[in-house]
Amino acid sequence: MAKEVNIPRLDLNDYLSGSPEKKKAFSDAIGSAFNETGFVTITNHGLDKALIEKLYQQVQNFFTLPEEAKLKYEKVALAGQRGYTSKGREKAKDSKTPDLKEFWQTGQYVEDGDSIKVEYPDNVMVEEYPAFNEVTKEVYQKLEKAGKNILNAISVYLGLPEHYFENKVHNGNSILRGIHYFPIENPDALPADAVRAGAHEDINLITLLIGASADGLEVLTRDNEWFAIKAHGEDIVVNVGDMLQRLTNNKLRSTTHRVVNPPRELMKNSRYSVPFFLHPKSNMDLTCLDLCIDADHPKVYDDITAGEYLDERLREIGLKK
């Protein structure tokens, strides 16, 4: 099975400052992997080890706050898009049982006078840990930059202008999510189908995940078998979301993935994970690209905007009524 799984480790510097040959090789490799499995691991993405460690320390600080302290940051009317989302609120699209997690979401910082600012709720600030607010903003903006560069490489692979996505994702509706898979003291009391994150596909264009080296993340291969994803050290894992799959008429695959429960003896331990969901602006047209449609690949999706699609999916996963 392993030889079927194309999850290459790529150096973003090859695309940003390499020779034309290295740049093309990066673009071809990421396009090929996204065509096959929808996953790559990326090194030299702009976050150093010290920043990642600082981020995880602050995320851990927040989730160790007492329940009542966390709940004052939960804004249910925002459908989980800013601040804290408590246990039992989110589930996988086709699941009836909520995931075993709680999370925090930080959104876009519009700092250039763009009128789109009125579309976004303000970010929620953690009073107890001012450093939490600072580090999440820094990580958000660095991952957004890395994500834009990866989208440029994808554009080249698809035969689009290199900066095709730039005006669509500038001040886009991207989200940095800090996840706490909380300890389970009594696994026997759980519903039989309760897992840390049920099998799902991401909603957005691409996801950049920090901390994927912790055991648990698995991807469903074309052979319908689960394959564990491992990252080296500070590498990030990048995968295709459903918006990019729609746009490319299934040329780039939004692969099903999940976070499985650890062995029983480790269920009492916390697990932390920080994905960055790169979204476009709500008005981006997700109509399938003409260059991804031909006689062998007829158009398979109805026309929709990114905002309409996000709204539909938030209802499916239980965050929006």
C-alpha positions in Angstrom: 0.0 0.0 0.0 2.7 2.5 1.0 4.2 2.7 -2.5 0.8 3.9 -3.8 0.8 6.9 -1.5 2.5 10.0 -3.0 3.0 12.3 -0.1 6.3 14.1 -1.1 8.4 16.3 1.2 9.0 19.6 -0.7 11.1 22.6 0.1 9.2 25.9 -0.4 12.5 27.7 -1.1 12.8 25.7 -4.3 9.8 27.5 -5.6 10.6 30.9 -4.1 14.3 31.3 -4.9 15.3 28.2 -6.8 16.4 28.0 -10.4 13.6 27.8 -13.1 14.1 24.1 -13.1 13.7 23.8 -9.4 10.6 26.0 -9.5 9.0 23.9 -12.2 9.9 20.7 -10.3 8.2 22.0 -7.1 5.1 23.0 -9.0 5.0 19.7 -10.9 5.5 17.7 -7.6 2.9 19.5 -5.6 0.4 19.3 -8.5 1.1 15.6 -9.0 0.6 14.8 -5.3 -2.5 16.9 -5.1 -3.8 15.1 -8.2 -3.2 11.7 -6.5 -3.6 12.0 -2.7 -4.2 15.6 -1.9 -1.4 15.8 0.6 2.3 17.0 0.7 4.7 18.0 3.5 6.5 21.3 3.2 9.8 22.5 4.7 11.1 26.1 4.8 7.6 27.5 5.2 8.5 30.6 7.2 7.9 29.4 10.8 10.9 28.5 12.9 11.0 26.0 15.7 11.0 28.7 18.4 7.8 30.3 17.0 6.1 26.9 16.7 7.0 26.0 20.3 5.7 29.4 21.5 2.5 28.9 19.7 1.9 25.4 21.2 2.7 26.8 24.7 0.1 29.5 24.3 -2.5 27.1 22.9 -1.9 24.8 25.8 -2.2 27.8 28.2 -5.6 28.7 26.9 -7.0 25.2 27.0 -5.9 24.6 30.6 -8.0 27.6 31.7 -11.0 26.6 33.9 -14.2 25.8 31.9 -16.0 28.9 33.0 -13.1 31.1 31.8 -13.1 29.5 28.4 -16.9 29.7 28.0 -16.8 33.5 28.3 -15.0 33.4 24.9 -17.6 31.3 23.2 -19.7 33.3 20.7 -22.3 30.8 19.5 -23.9 33.3 17.1 -20.6 33.4 15.2 -20.9 29.7 14.3 -17.5 29.0 15.7 -15.7 31.4 13.4 -14.1 33.4 16.1 -13.1 32.6 19.7 -13.8 29.4 21.6 -16.0 26.4 20.5 -16.7 24.0 23.4 -16.8 20.3 23.4 -19.6 18.5 21.6 -20.4 21.2 19.0 -18.7 20.0 15.8 -19.1 16.7 14.0 -18.0 15.3 10.7 -20.4 16.0 7.8 -22.1 12.5 7.8 -21.7 11.7 11.5 -24.2 11.9 14.3 -21.6 11.9 17.1 -19.6 15.0 17.9 -15.8 14.9 17.6 -13.8 14.6 20.9 -12.3 18.1 20.7 -12.7 21.8 21.6 -11.1 24.6 19.6 -10.2 28.3 19.2 -10.5 30.2 15.9 -8.6 33.3 14.9 -9.7 35.0 11.7 -8.5 37.6 9.2 -6.8 40.9 10.2 -7.8 43.5 7.7 -5.2 46.3 8.2 -5.2 48.0 4.8 -8.5 49.8 4.8 -10.2 47.1 2.6 -14.0 47.5 2.8 -14.3 43.7 3.2 -13.5 44.3 6.9 -17.2 44.8 7.6 -17.9 41.1 6.5 -15.7 39.7 9.3 -16.4 39.7 13.1 -13.6 41.0 15.2 -11.1 38.6 16.6 -11.6 37.7 20.2 -8.8 38.6 22.6 -7.7 36.3 25.4 -7.4 38.5 28.5 -5.5 35.9 30.7 -2.7 35.4 28.1 -1.8 38.5 26.0 1.0 36.5 24.4 -1.7 34.1 23.0 -3.1 37.0 20.9 0.3 38.1 19.7 1.6 34.6 18.6 -1.6 33.5 16.9 -1.6 36.7 14.8 2.0 36.2 13.8 1.5 32.5 12.9 -1.7 33.4 11.0 0.0 35.9 8.9 3.1 33.8 8.2 1.0 30.8 7.2 -1.2 33.0 5.0 1.9 34.1 3.2 3.2 30.5 2.8 -0.3 29.5 1.6 -0.4 32.2 -1.1 3.0 31.0 -2.4 1.8 27.4 -2.5 -1.3 28.6 -4.4 1.0 30.3 -6.9 2.8 27.0 -7.5 -0.6 25.3 -8.0 -1.7 27.9 -10.5 1.5 27.3 -12.6 0.8 23.5 -12.5 -2.8 24.1 -13.7 -1.7 26.4 -16.5 -3.2 29.5 -14.9 -1.4 32.8 -14.5 0.9 32.5 -11.5 -0.9 35.0 -9.4 -4.4 33.8 -10.3 -5.5 33.4 -6.7 -3.9 36.6 -5.3 -6.9 39.0 -5.6 -9.2 36.2 -4.4 -7.4 35.3 -1.2 -6.1 38.8 -0.3 -7.9 39.5 3.0 -9.7 36.2 2.5 -11.8 34.5 5.1 -9.0 32.3 6.4 -9.0 30.7 9.8 -6.3 29.6 12.2 -7.7 26.9 14.5 -6.1 25.8 17.7 -7.5 22.3 18.6 -7.4 20.5 21.9 -8.2 16.8 21.8 -9.1 16.6 25.4 -8.2 13.6 27.8 -10.7 10.8 28.1 -10.7 9.4 31.6 -13.3 6.6 30.8 -13.1 5.4 27.2 -15.8 2.8 27.9 -18.3 5.5 28.5 -17.9 6.9 24.9 -20.3 6.2 22.1 -18.8 3.4 19.9 -18.2 5.8 17.0 -16.7 8.7 19.0 -13.3 9.8 17.6 -11.1 12.8 17.9 -12.0 13.9 14.4 -14.3 11.9 12.2 -13.5 11.2 8.6 -14.0 14.4 6.6 -12.8 16.7 3.8 -11.8 20.3 4.5 -14.0 23.0 3.2 -11.4 25.6 2.1 -8.9 25.9 -0.8 -5.9 24.5 1.0 -5.0 23.6 4.7 -1.6 24.1 6.3 -1.2 22.0 9.4 1.4 22.6 12.1 2.1 19.7 14.5 1.0 16.9 12.2 3.8 14.7 13.6 1.7 13.7 16.6 0.2 10.3 16.0 -3.4 10.1 14.8 -3.7 11.9 11.4 -4.6 9.4 8.7 -5.5 9.9 5.0 -7.8 7.6 2.9 -5.9 6.3 -0.1 -7.3 5.5 -3.6 -7.2 1.9 -2.5 -9.7 2.8 0.3 -7.1 2.1 3.0 -6.1 4.4 5.8 -2.5 5.7 5.7 -0.8 7.4 8.7 0.7 10.8 7.9 4.1 11.6 9.5 5.9 14.9 9.2 9.6 15.6 9.9 10.2 18.0 12.9 8.8 21.4 12.0 7.5 20.5 8.6 3.9 21.4 7.9 1.4 19.2 6.1 -0.6 20.8 3.3 -3.8 19.3 1.8 -6.4 20.2 -0.8 -9.8 21.4 0.4 -13.2 21.0 -1.2 -13.2 24.5 -2.7 -10.1 23.8 -4.7 -11.5 20.4 -5.7 -14.7 22.1 -7.0 -12.8 24.8 -8.8 -10.6 22.2 -10.6 -13.5 19.8 -11.4 -11.8 17.0 -9.3 -8.4 17.4 -11.0 -7.0 18.2 -7.5 -8.3 15.9 -4.9 -9.8 16.9 -1.5 -8.8 13.7 0.3 -10.8 12.2 3.2 -8.8 12.3 6.4 -9.4 11.7 10.1 -7.7 11.9 13.5 -8.0 8.5 15.2 -8.1 7.8 18.9 -4.8 6.7 20.5 -4.4 3.4 22.4 -6.5 3.2 25.5 -3.6 3.9 27.8 -2.9 7.2 26.0 -6.5 8.4 25.9 -5.9 10.3 29.2 -3.3 12.5 27.4 -4.2 15.7 25.6 -3.3 16.2 21.9 -2.9 19.7 20.3 -3.0 20.6 16.7 -3.0 23.9 14.8 -4.4 23.9 11.2 -4.6 27.0 9.0 -7.6 26.9 6.7 -6.9 29.2 3.7 -10.2 30.6 2.4 -10.8 33.1 -0.4 -13.1 36.1 -0.1 -16.8 35.1 0.0 -17.4 36.4 -3.5 -14.9 34.1 -5.2 -16.6 32.2 -8.0 -16.0 28.4 -7.6 -17.4 27.6 -11.0 -15.2 24.8 -12.5 -12.4 26.1 -14.5 -12.8 25.6 -18.3 -9.3 24.2 -18.5 -10.3 21.4 -16.2 -13.3 20.3 -18.3 -13.1 18.1 -21.4 -14.8 15.1 -23.0 -13.2 12.7 -20.5 -13.8 15.1 -17.5 -17.3 16.6 -17.9 -18.2 19.3 -15.4 -19.4 17.7 -12.2 -20.3 20.6 -9.9 -23.0 23.3 -9.9 -21.8 26.9 -9.9 -21.5 28.5 -6.4 -19.6 31.2 -4.6 -17.2 30.5 -1.8 -19.5 32.3 0.7 -22.5 30.2 -0.3 -20.5 27.0 -0.1 -19.0 27.8 3.3 -22.5 28.6 4.7 -23.8 25.2 3.4 -20.9 23.3 4.9 -21.1 25.0 8.3 -24.7 23.8 8.6 -23.7 20.3 7.6 -21.0 20.0 10.4 -23.3 21.4 13.1 -21.7 24.8 13.7 -24.6 26.8 12.1 -28.3 26.3 12.4 
